[in-house]
Amino acid sequence: MVAVRFPDPEGRRDAAGRVIPHEFVVFGDGADVVNSVYDGEQHLWPLVEQSFDHVYDADTTPSVADLRFE
């Protein structure tokens, strides 16, 4: 198991101007490739980038289904 946190790779901020952090907890084989924050950004961000782009500027709160990654 590994946990990693990094700022939004696109430099996006929330409505108040704060940096948006992305936090991940990875179990199993996926955790084997994450040995640093850099590794986390390189390996994990591509898995969620498209979904985050979809909900970032949405007019409504994302559903649980929008945020579920398996």
N, CA, C and O of each residue as an XYZ file, in Angstrom:
280
protein
N       0.850     -1.172      0.000
C       0.000      0.000      0.000
C       0.894      1.231      0.000
O       1.940      1.256      0.649
N       0.470      2.246     -0.732
C       1.209      3.503     -0.780
C       0.199      4.651     -0.885
O      -0.864      4.514     -1.491
N       0.557      5.773     -0.283
C      -0.267      6.988     -0.391
C       0.607      8.097     -0.954
O       1.788      8.204     -0.621
N       0.022      8.910     -1.800
C       0.775     10.008     -2.415
C      -0.163     11.196     -2.606
O      -1.360     11.041     -2.848
N       0.416     12.377     -2.489
C      -0.346     13.621     -2.656
C       0.510     14.575     -3.471
O       1.697     14.757     -3.198
N      -0.116     15.186     -4.487
C       0.613     16.168     -5.291
C      -0.358     17.238     -5.781
O      -1.561     16.996     -5.874
N       0.171     18.429     -6.095
C      -0.697     19.503     -6.587
C      -1.171     19.192     -8.003
O      -0.562     18.389     -8.708
N      -2.245     19.824     -8.404
C      -2.796     19.613     -9.731
C      -1.716     19.820    -10.788
O      -1.116     20.894    -10.842
N      -1.453     18.820    -11.631
C      -0.411     18.934    -12.651
C      -0.660     20.039    -13.674
O       0.281     20.512    -14.312
N      -1.910     20.453    -13.836
C      -2.237     21.530    -14.773
C      -2.169     22.902    -14.103
O      -2.385     23.925    -14.753
N      -1.868     22.923    -12.802
C      -1.770     24.183    -12.079
C      -3.117     24.812    -11.745
O      -3.184     25.988    -11.387
N      -4.188     24.032    -11.862
C      -5.522     24.571    -11.575
C      -5.670     24.872    -10.084
O      -5.017     24.271     -9.232
N      -6.547     25.819     -9.812
C      -6.833     26.221     -8.442
C      -8.339     26.224     -8.230
O      -9.110     26.255     -9.189
N      -8.750     26.190     -6.971
C     -10.183     26.238     -6.685
C     -10.678     27.679     -6.778
O      -9.900     28.590     -7.061
N     -11.970     27.881     -6.541
C     -12.580     29.206     -6.688
C     -11.951     30.251     -5.774
O     -12.004     31.444     -6.072
N     -11.358     29.817     -4.664
C     -10.707     30.741     -3.733
C      -9.233     30.961     -4.066
O      -8.542     31.706     -3.371
N      -8.752     30.310     -5.131
C      -7.366     30.489     -5.538
C      -6.387     29.526     -4.896
O      -5.176     29.662     -5.074
N      -6.899     28.549     -4.148
C      -6.022     27.578     -3.477
C      -5.602     26.472     -4.442
O      -6.358     26.082     -5.331
N      -4.399     25.983     -4.248
C      -3.902     24.846     -5.020
C      -4.814     23.651     -4.770
O      -5.219     23.403     -3.634
N      -5.135     22.916     -5.820
C      -5.953     21.718     -5.692
C      -5.027     20.523     -5.501
O      -4.272     20.184     -6.412
N      -5.069     19.876     -4.334
C      -4.244     18.689     -4.132
C      -4.975     17.441     -4.644
O      -6.203     17.365     -4.601
N      -4.216     16.491     -5.116
C      -4.771     15.202     -5.522
C      -4.135     14.159     -4.615
O      -2.911     14.074     -4.510
N      -4.974     13.372     -3.964
C      -4.501     12.385     -2.993
C      -4.942     10.997     -3.421
O      -6.099     10.790     -3.788
N      -4.031     10.058     -3.374
C      -4.312      8.692     -3.794
C      -3.786      7.713     -2.753
O      -2.735      7.927     -2.149
N      -4.530      6.648     -2.559
C      -4.067      5.499     -1.782
C      -4.177      4.317     -2.735
O      -5.247      4.037     -3.275
N      -3.064      3.632     -2.932
C      -3.011      2.549     -3.911
C      -2.658      1.251     -3.204
O      -1.738      1.201     -2.388
N      -3.403      0.206     -3.528
C      -3.193     -1.112     -2.941
C      -2.726     -2.077     -4.024
O      -2.911     -1.829     -5.216
N      -2.135     -3.151     -3.606
C      -1.788     -4.232     -4.525
C      -0.641     -3.891     -5.453
O       0.253     -3.116     -5.114
N      -0.690     -4.495     -6.642
C       0.403     -4.353     -7.599
C       0.628     -2.907     -8.038
O       1.758     -2.523     -8.343
N      -0.426     -2.109     -8.072
C      -0.282     -0.710     -8.466
C       0.645      0.061     -7.550
O       1.289      1.019     -7.977
N       0.717     -0.344     -6.308
C       1.576      0.339     -5.338
C       3.058      0.084     -5.598
O       3.909      0.854     -5.152
N       3.367     -0.983     -6.311
C       4.771     -1.338     -6.558
C       5.499     -0.336     -7.437
O       6.725     -0.246     -7.371
N       4.782      0.419     -8.257
C       5.428      1.354     -9.180
C       5.526      2.770     -8.618
O       6.104      3.650     -9.256
N       4.968      2.995     -7.434
C       4.979      4.338     -6.845
C       5.943      4.367     -5.662
O       5.625      3.910     -4.564
N       7.126      4.916     -5.918
C       8.152      5.019     -4.885
C       8.476      6.460     -4.517
O       9.321      6.714     -3.659
N       7.796      7.408     -5.172
C       8.029      8.825     -4.907
C       6.812      9.612     -5.382
O       5.935      9.066     -6.051
N       6.765     10.883     -5.038
C       5.687     11.750     -5.511
C       5.745     11.824     -7.041
O       4.712     11.778     -7.710
N       6.945     11.936     -7.582
C       7.109     11.973     -9.039
C       6.496     10.731     -9.684
O       5.747     10.837    -10.656
N       6.815      9.556     -9.142
C       6.243      8.306     -9.662
C       4.715      8.343     -9.590
O       4.034      7.926    -10.528
N       4.187      8.839     -8.485
C       2.739      8.914     -8.330
C       2.112      9.772     -9.407
O       1.110      9.390    -10.011
N       2.700     10.930     -9.645
C       2.151     11.819    -10.670
C       2.258     11.175    -12.052
O       1.324     11.264    -12.848
N       3.374     10.534    -12.340
C       3.583      9.930    -13.656
C       2.694      8.717    -13.915
O       2.240      8.509    -15.040
N       2.446      7.921    -12.885
C       1.696      6.678    -13.062
C       0.212      6.800    -12.724
O      -0.615      6.126    -13.338
N      -0.136      7.645    -11.764
C      -1.525      7.717    -11.315
C      -2.332      8.789    -12.043
O      -3.489      8.565    -12.398
N      -1.726      9.940    -12.263
C      -2.474     11.033    -12.873
C      -3.073     10.648    -14.229
O      -4.230     10.989    -14.476
N      -2.359      9.964    -15.114
C      -2.974      9.584    -16.393
C      -4.234      8.720    -16.236
O      -5.092      8.712    -17.119
N      -4.345      8.005    -15.133
C      -5.513      7.156    -14.905
C      -6.773      7.949    -14.569
O      -7.885      7.473    -14.795
N      -6.602      9.152    -14.033
C      -7.754      9.944    -13.583
C      -7.895     11.285    -14.290
O      -8.895     11.978    -14.105
N      -6.921     11.652    -15.086
C      -6.896     12.979    -15.695
C      -8.161     13.297    -16.484
O      -8.730     14.374    -16.312
N      -8.608     12.404    -17.331
C      -9.779     12.665    -18.156
C     -11.037     12.837    -17.300
O     -11.857     13.715    -17.570
N     -11.188     12.008    -16.280
C     -12.355     12.137    -15.403
C     -12.310     13.437    -14.621
O     -13.340     14.088    -14.447
N     -11.124     13.830    -14.143
C     -11.022     15.082    -13.401
C     -11.339     16.262    -14.312
O     -12.033     17.194    -13.904
N     -10.834     16.227    -15.544
C     -11.146     17.295    -16.492
C     -12.654     17.418    -16.689
O     -13.179     18.524    -16.817
N     -13.343     16.293    -16.712
C     -14.791     16.267    -16.925
C     -15.550     16.933    -15.769
O     -16.536     17.630    -16.007
N     -15.108     16.730    -14.530
C     -15.858     17.266    -13.385
C     -15.337     18.619    -12.900
O     -16.036     19.309    -12.157
N     -14.135     19.011    -13.300
C     -13.533     20.243    -12.777
C     -14.396     21.479    -13.050
O     -14.638     22.270    -12.138
N     -14.849     21.652    -14.257
C     -15.641     22.829    -14.610
C     -17.133     22.542    -14.701
O     -17.882     23.350    -15.250
N     -17.570     21.423    -14.181
C     -18.986     21.051    -14.263
C     -19.841     22.007    -13.434
O     -19.392     22.559    -12.430
N     -21.069     22.185    -13.875
C     -22.006     23.060    -13.169
C     -22.653     22.380    -11.971
O     -23.239     23.046    -11.118
N     -22.550     21.054    -11.904
C     -23.160     20.304    -10.811
C     -22.095     19.493    -10.080
O     -21.028     19.211    -10.625
N     -22.396     19.130     -8.861
C     -21.496     18.296     -8.068
C     -21.391     16.919     -8.711
O     -22.409     16.352     -9.108
N     -20.191     16.370     -8.821
C     -20.059     15.039     -9.442
C     -20.709     13.963     -8.584
O     -20.735     14.055     -7.356
N     -21.223     12.959     -9.243
C     -21.821     11.817     -8.538
C     -20.714     10.864     -8.096
O     -19.564     10.991     -8.515
N     -21.075      9.927     -7.257
C     -20.116      8.912     -6.834
C     -19.600      8.161     -8.055
O     -18.411      7.849     -8.124
N     -20.456      7.869     -9.006
C     -20.057      7.155    -10.222
C     -19.026      7.952    -11.016
O     -18.124      7.374    -11.622
N     -19.160      9.288    -11.013
C     -18.186     10.136    -11.727
C     -16.794     10.029    -11.111
O     -15.791     10.214    -11.800
N     -16.734      9.737     -9.840
C     -15.456      9.747     -9.114
C     -14.919      8.359     -8.809
O     -13.892      8.228     -8.143
N     -15.588      7.333     -9.279
C     -15.180      5.962     -8.961
C     -14.159      5.463     -9.968
O     -14.385      5.510    -11.177
N     -13.032      4.985     -9.456
C     -11.981      4.443    -10.307
C     -11.610      3.070     -9.776
O     -11.243      2.925     -8.610
N     -11.706      2.074    -10.627
C     -11.358      0.718    -10.193
C     -10.378      0.100    -11.146
O      -9.963     -1.042    -10.951
